[in-house]
Amino acid sequence: MAPLSAIPADVRCARDYERLAADALDPAVLAYLAGGAGDEITLLRNCQAFEQATVIPRVLRRVDSGHTRLTLGGRERPHPIFLAPVAHQALFHPRGELDTARGAAATETGLVCSTLSSFTLEEIAAVAGPDRWFQLYAQPWWAATLDLVRRAEAAGYAAIVLTVDAPVQAPSLRAQRAGFRPEAAAAANLQAYPAAPARTLAAGQSRILQGMMAEAPGWDDLDRLIAATTLPVWVKGVMHPDDAVAALARGAAGVIVSNHGGRALDGAPASLSVLPRIRAAVGEGASVLLDSGVGSGSDVFKALALGADAVLVGRLQACSLSVAGALGVGHMIKLLREELELCMALAGCATLADIRKVEVAAC
Ligand code: FNR
């Protein structure tokens, strides 16, 4: 189905875009988007964790001077919702990341542009609003990694988000079974860089450990990256309190608690369920974002109550893009924000700081 040029009439909540995307997308692309790693245990856990967390209504409180503003990453923001880095968006809409960026700009939403975007980071920057960060996958050659960073700096991205949880990507069985062809997905930013060095494995060596993981980044690469740029560096894909503490101690601007939307280590817990321990370990002053499973404004509320400063949305972004392009992305954010405000009103919270004081029964 061709993407719509208007907001569909039957969208009542942000999650409705998931339902409509199922009709808009080719089945193999839908499987790539919706699927998770392995048996999709973590994918399911992410959703269950949000479902099981409960919010107790509080009554007769005044919230009429309330708002959803926050200051994060050196910027005052109208709401705590970001667009997560999502690769290969031309699979979902012919204008891909360009329309996502327009939807983000119209709603003053932080945009995190993937290394693996269908359009170049410069093309995206040309249509994006000022609130844009660049997500970095370390490349097999440091020179290429550094070149991406320099390009992001030159194109006005305000932060680097180093993704560390998928040095080797577990293939989605759902996507494979649906006939998704990874080669259909181009990465415009990487066209100019040489391929990874060819490796010949000795007898008994592992295709994964000595092969695919040979060029994977380590803690020393985080140090090298932080030293190489004046931009703040966030670390995305942190699930253990010790890793969060270590990243911040090395100079990261903040951490993103994430299991890659259930697309990396299958069997990992829900990101929401590890969030309270991570917040307790890093302290109140540290910047902590969360993604993986956010599908409604009440999910945003629960994540904030359990310790996140803000959240990112991945699949929902791609679903809204596939249905109605920039309009869909902007509309989805508007709905999420209103759902958050509704939850705040009924839970008696006037501000995001009030949400942090709410006791949410975690999963
Ligand atoms: C992703 N994600 C991702 N993350 C990243 O750091 N770089 C990337 O290029 C991608 N690409 C990507 C493609 C697709 C199709 C999906 C669904 C996800 C992970 C993403 O940033 C985020 O962590 C999850 O999507 C969050 O979970 P939800 O919101 O999809 O449940």
Boltz pocket constraint, residues with backbone or C-beta under 6 A from the ligand:
constraints:
  - pocket:
      binder: B
      contacts: [[A, 32], [A, 33], [A, 34], [A, 35], [A, 46], [A, 84], [A, 85], [A, 86], [A, 87], [A, 114], [A, 115], [A, 116], [A, 135], [A, 163], [A, 236], [A, 258], [A, 259], [A, 260], [A, 261], [A, 262], [A, 263], [A, 291], [A, 292], [A, 293], [A, 294], [A, 312], [A, 313], [A, 314], [A, 315], [A, 316], [A, 318]]
      max_distance: 6.0
